[in-house]
Amino acid sequence: MTESDLIALRARFLDSFQHQKTLQQQRRVVGFFRWLLAWAQVLVWTVGLILALTAFPWTRQYARQFLGTPTTLLLIWFFTSLVSRLGSGLLHLLADAWVKFGAAAADDPQRDILRISTILASIKPVKTVVVYGVGIVAALVYLGLPLSLVLTLAGIVGLALLLICQNFVRDGLMGCLILWEDQYAIGDVISTGQHTGLVERMNLRLTQLRHAGGLVSLANSSIAQVTNLTQSWQQRQEALHPKAMGPRTTANGIANPFNGTDPFNGMDPFGGSDSGEPTASEG
C-alpha cells in the first residue's frame, strides 16, 4: 500500500470509530440487564428451592444446610461479579473524564482519544482477572482453608504459570511498555520492518495491523523496532483530506472526526465484547 492509501485507510477508520464506540455502549447496557436478569433467575430458583424444602418437616434440615455454604458461595459470586462490573463502569467514567479534560488540551486530540481507548481496552482484562482472583480466594477462605495456605497455593500456581507461559508474560510486559512509552495506539499507522499498516486492534498480548494483504497479528514481544508514521503525517493528512481530518467539534469543544459509515463491516477495533464480564451462567 502506498502512503496515500494508508492515510485514506486511517481516515476511514477514524470515521468508523465513533460508530464502534456507540455500539460498545449499547452492548454494555444490554449486557448489564442480561446479567441482572440471570441473577434474578438464580434468586427465584434459590428462594423456590428453600420454600420447597421448608414445606415438609423431614426436609427442613436440608433447607438450613442450603442456607449455609451454597447460599454464601452464591453471594460471593454475585458480589465479585458486581464489583467487576462496577470497576468497568468506573474505568469508562475515568476515560470519559480524561477525554473531556485532557484531550481538549492535547496537541493531537484525535490521537489522544484513540490512545485512551487503547489503554482502557488493555486494562479491563487485567481488572477482571484481579477481581475474580480475589473472589476465588474469599470463597476458599470461607470453605475453611487458612488464608496463608491459600496465598501460598496462589503463589505456587502463579509461579508455575509464569514459567509455563513465559512467552505470554513477555508479550504482556512488552505491551505495557508500548502503552507506557506511547509508541503507538489503535488508529496509528506503523511500520515494523516487514509489515506496514494501520493498528486496527491492540491489547497487552498482540497487535493487529490492517494492510493490503489483509489483517496480520503480531505478538508484542516480536516487535523489536517500530516506526510510527502517523505523527509525521499530521500536516500531510490535513492537506490531503481536509474534510476527513479537519476539526469537528463536539459539545465539549473537543475535535471529533469520528463520523460516517463503518468500512470494516462492524468489526470491533477493541476486540469482542466490551464488557469482558462473565454472566451469572458463565461464571
C-alpha positions as CSV (number, residue, x, y, z in Angstrom):
1,M,0.0,0.0,0.0
2,T,1.2,3.5,-0.8
3,E,1.4,6.3,1.7
4,S,-1.8,7.9,0.3
5,D,-3.7,4.6,0.6
6,L,-2.6,4.2,4.3
7,I,-3.7,7.8,5.0
8,A,-7.1,7.2,3.4
9,L,-7.4,3.9,5.3
10,R,-6.8,5.7,8.6
11,A,-9.3,8.4,7.7
12,R,-12.0,5.8,7.1
13,F,-11.0,4.0,10.4
14,L,-11.4,7.3,12.3
15,D,-14.8,7.8,10.7
16,S,-15.9,4.4,11.9
17,F,-14.5,4.9,15.5
18,Q,-17.4,6.7,17.0
19,H,-19.9,4.2,15.5
20,Q,-18.0,1.4,17.1
21,K,-17.9,3.2,20.4
22,T,-21.7,3.8,20.3
23,L,-22.2,0.1,19.6
24,Q,-20.0,-0.8,22.6
25,Q,-22.0,1.4,24.9
26,Q,-25.2,-0.3,23.7
27,R,-23.7,-3.7,24.3
28,R,-22.6,-2.7,27.9
29,V,-26.2,-1.6,28.7
30,V,-27.7,-4.8,27.2
31,G,-25.1,-6.9,28.9
32,F,-25.8,-5.4,32.3
33,F,-29.5,-6.0,32.0
34,R,-28.9,-9.6,30.9
35,W,-26.6,-10.0,34.0
36,L,-29.4,-8.7,36.2
37,L,-32.0,-11.0,34.6
38,A,-29.7,-14.0,35.0
39,W,-29.2,-13.3,38.7
40,A,-32.9,-12.6,39.2
41,Q,-33.5,-16.1,37.8
42,V,-30.9,-17.6,40.2
43,L,-32.7,-15.7,43.1
44,V,-36.1,-17.1,42.1
45,W,-34.8,-20.7,41.9
46,T,-33.0,-20.3,45.2
47,V,-36.0,-19.0,47.0
48,G,-38.2,-21.6,45.4
49,L,-35.9,-24.4,46.5
50,I,-35.7,-23.2,50.1
51,L,-39.5,-22.8,50.3
52,A,-40.0,-26.3,48.9
53,L,-37.6,-27.8,51.4
54,T,-39.2,-26.0,54.3
55,A,-42.7,-27.1,53.3
56,F,-42.0,-30.6,54.7
57,P,-40.8,-31.4,58.2
58,W,-38.4,-34.1,57.0
59,T,-36.6,-31.8,54.6
60,R,-36.3,-28.7,56.7
61,Q,-32.8,-29.6,57.8
62,Y,-31.7,-29.6,54.2
63,A,-33.1,-26.1,53.8
64,R,-31.0,-24.9,56.7
65,Q,-27.9,-26.5,55.2
66,F,-28.7,-24.9,51.8
67,L,-29.0,-21.5,53.5
68,G,-25.4,-22.0,54.7
69,T,-22.5,-22.8,52.4
70,P,-24.2,-22.8,48.9
71,T,-26.0,-19.6,49.5
72,T,-22.9,-17.9,50.8
73,L,-20.9,-19.0,47.8
74,L,-23.6,-17.6,45.5
75,L,-23.4,-14.3,47.4
76,I,-19.6,-14.2,47.0
77,W,-20.0,-14.9,43.3
78,F,-22.7,-12.2,42.9
79,F,-20.7,-9.5,44.7
80,T,-17.5,-10.4,42.9
81,S,-19.3,-10.1,39.5
82,L,-20.9,-6.8,40.7
83,V,-17.6,-5.3,41.8
84,S,-16.1,-6.3,38.4
85,R,-18.8,-4.6,36.5
86,L,-18.7,-1.5,38.7
87,G,-15.0,-1.4,38.1
88,S,-15.6,-1.4,34.4
89,G,-18.0,1.4,34.7
90,L,-15.5,3.4,36.8
91,L,-12.8,2.9,34.2
92,H,-15.1,4.2,31.5
93,L,-16.0,7.2,33.6
94,L,-12.3,7.9,34.1
95,A,-11.7,7.5,30.4
96,D,-14.5,9.9,29.6
97,A,-13.1,12.5,32.1
98,W,-9.7,12.1,30.5
99,V,-11.2,12.7,27.1
100,K,-13.2,15.7,28.3
101,F,-10.5,17.5,30.3
102,G,-7.2,16.0,28.9
103,A,-7.7,15.5,25.2
104,A,-9.0,19.0,24.7
105,A,-5.6,20.4,25.7
106,A,-3.6,17.8,23.8
107,D,-1.6,18.7,20.7
108,D,-3.4,16.0,18.8
109,P,-6.9,15.4,20.4
110,Q,-7.8,12.7,17.8
111,R,-4.8,10.5,18.7
112,D,-5.2,11.2,22.4
113,I,-8.7,9.9,22.3
114,L,-7.6,6.7,20.5
115,R,-4.8,6.2,22.9
116,I,-7.2,6.4,25.9
117,S,-9.4,3.8,24.3
118,T,-6.3,1.6,23.7
119,I,-5.3,1.8,27.3
120,L,-8.8,1.1,28.5
121,A,-9.2,-2.0,26.4
122,S,-5.9,-3.3,27.7
123,I,-6.6,-2.6,31.4
124,K,-10.1,-4.2,31.6
125,P,-9.0,-7.8,31.2
126,V,-6.4,-7.3,34.0
127,K,-9.0,-5.8,36.2
128,T,-11.3,-8.8,35.6
129,V,-8.6,-11.3,36.5
130,V,-7.7,-9.4,39.7
131,V,-11.3,-9.1,40.9
132,Y,-12.2,-12.7,40.2
133,G,-9.0,-13.9,41.7
134,V,-9.9,-12.1,45.0
135,G,-13.3,-13.6,44.8
136,I,-11.9,-17.1,44.5
137,V,-9.6,-16.5,47.5
138,A,-12.5,-15.3,49.5
139,A,-14.5,-18.4,48.6
140,L,-11.7,-20.8,49.6
141,V,-11.1,-19.0,52.9
142,Y,-14.9,-19.3,53.7
143,L,-14.7,-23.0,52.9
144,G,-12.2,-23.3,55.8
145,L,-8.8,-23.1,54.1
146,P,-6.3,-20.9,56.0
147,L,-5.6,-17.6,54.3
148,S,-1.8,-18.2,54.4
149,L,-2.3,-21.6,52.7
150,V,-4.5,-20.1,50.0
151,L,-1.9,-17.3,49.3
152,T,0.9,-19.9,49.3
153,L,-1.0,-22.0,46.8
154,A,-1.8,-19.0,44.7
155,G,1.9,-18.0,44.6
156,I,2.9,-21.5,43.6
157,V,0.3,-21.7,40.9
158,G,1.3,-18.2,39.7
159,L,4.9,-19.1,39.5
160,A,4.2,-22.3,37.6
161,L,2.0,-20.4,35.1
162,L,4.8,-17.8,34.8
163,L,7.3,-20.5,33.9
164,I,4.9,-22.3,31.6
165,C,3.6,-19.2,29.8
166,Q,6.9,-17.2,29.5
167,N,6.0,-16.0,26.0
168,F,2.7,-14.7,27.1
169,V,4.3,-12.9,30.1
170,R,6.9,-11.4,27.7
171,D,4.2,-10.2,25.3
172,G,2.3,-8.7,28.2
173,L,5.3,-6.8,29.6
174,M,6.1,-5.5,26.1
175,G,2.5,-4.4,25.7
176,C,2.8,-2.5,28.9
177,L,6.0,-0.8,27.7
178,I,4.4,0.1,24.4
179,L,1.4,1.8,26.1
180,W,3.6,3.4,28.8
181,E,6.0,4.9,26.3
182,D,3.2,5.7,23.8
183,Q,4.9,4.1,20.9
184,Y,1.6,3.6,19.1
185,A,-2.1,3.1,19.7
186,I,-5.2,2.0,17.9
187,G,-5.6,4.1,14.8
188,D,-1.9,4.7,14.2
189,V,-0.1,3.7,11.0
190,I,3.1,2.0,11.9
191,S,6.0,0.1,10.3
192,T,7.7,-2.8,12.0
193,G,10.2,-3.8,9.3
194,Q,8.3,-6.5,7.3
195,H,4.8,-5.1,7.9
196,T,3.3,-1.6,7.5
197,G,-0.3,-0.9,8.2
198,L,-3.0,0.5,10.4
199,V,-3.2,-0.6,14.0
200,E,-6.8,-1.9,14.0
201,R,-6.7,-3.8,17.3
202,M,-4.3,-3.9,20.2
203,N,-4.1,-5.4,23.7
204,L,-1.3,-6.4,26.1
205,R,-0.5,-9.6,24.1
206,L,-0.7,-8.8,20.4
207,T,-1.1,-6.1,17.8
208,Q,-3.2,-6.5,14.6
209,L,-2.3,-4.5,11.5
210,R,-4.5,-3.9,8.5
211,H,-2.7,-3.6,5.2
212,A,-3.2,-4.6,1.6
213,G,-2.6,-8.3,2.3
214,G,-5.3,-8.4,5.0
215,L,-5.1,-8.5,8.8
216,V,-1.8,-9.6,10.3
217,S,-1.4,-10.4,14.0
218,L,2.0,-9.7,15.7
219,A,3.0,-10.7,19.2
220,N,4.1,-7.6,21.1
221,S,7.4,-9.3,22.1
222,S,8.2,-9.9,18.4
223,I,8.1,-6.1,17.6
224,A,11.8,-5.2,18.0
225,Q,11.6,-1.9,16.2
226,V,8.6,0.2,15.2
227,T,8.2,3.4,13.3
228,N,5.1,5.5,14.0
229,L,4.2,7.1,10.7
230,T,1.1,8.8,11.9
231,Q,2.7,11.6,13.8
232,S,4.8,12.7,10.9
233,W,1.8,12.6,8.6
234,Q,-0.4,15.0,10.6
235,Q,0.1,18.0,8.4
236,R,0.0,16.0,5.2
237,Q,-3.2,14.3,6.3
238,E,-4.9,17.6,6.8
239,A,-3.6,18.8,3.4
240,L,-4.7,15.6,1.5
241,H,-8.0,15.1,3.4
242,P,-9.2,18.4,4.8
243,K,-12.8,17.3,5.1
244,A,-11.9,13.9,6.8
245,M,-9.2,15.3,9.1
246,G,-10.5,18.8,9.7
247,P,-11.6,19.8,13.2
248,R,-15.1,18.8,14.0
249,T,-16.1,19.9,17.5
250,T,-18.4,18.2,19.9
251,A,-20.5,19.7,22.7
252,N,-17.4,19.6,24.8
253,G,-15.3,21.5,22.3
254,I,-13.1,18.6,21.5
255,A,-12.1,17.9,17.9
256,N,-14.1,14.9,16.7
257,P,-13.5,13.4,13.3
258,F,-15.5,10.3,14.0
259,N,-18.5,10.3,11.7
260,G,-19.6,8.3,8.8
261,T,-20.0,4.6,8.0
262,D,-18.1,1.6,9.1
263,P,-15.5,0.5,6.5
264,F,-14.8,-2.8,8.4
265,N,-18.3,-4.2,8.3
266,G,-18.9,-3.9,12.0
267,M,-15.6,-5.3,13.2
268,D,-14.8,-4.1,16.7
269,P,-11.3,-2.5,16.9
270,F,-11.3,-3.3,20.6
271,G,-11.9,-6.9,20.1
272,G,-15.0,-8.8,21.1
273,S,-17.5,-8.0,23.9
274,D,-16.7,-4.7,25.6
275,S,-18.0,-5.7,29.0
276,G,-15.5,-8.5,29.4
277,E,-17.5,-9.9,32.2
278,P,-18.8,-13.4,32.6
279,T,-22.6,-13.7,33.1
280,A,-24.1,-15.5,36.0
281,S,-24.4,-18.7,34.0
282,E,-20.9,-18.5,32.6
283,G,-19.1,-17.8,35.9
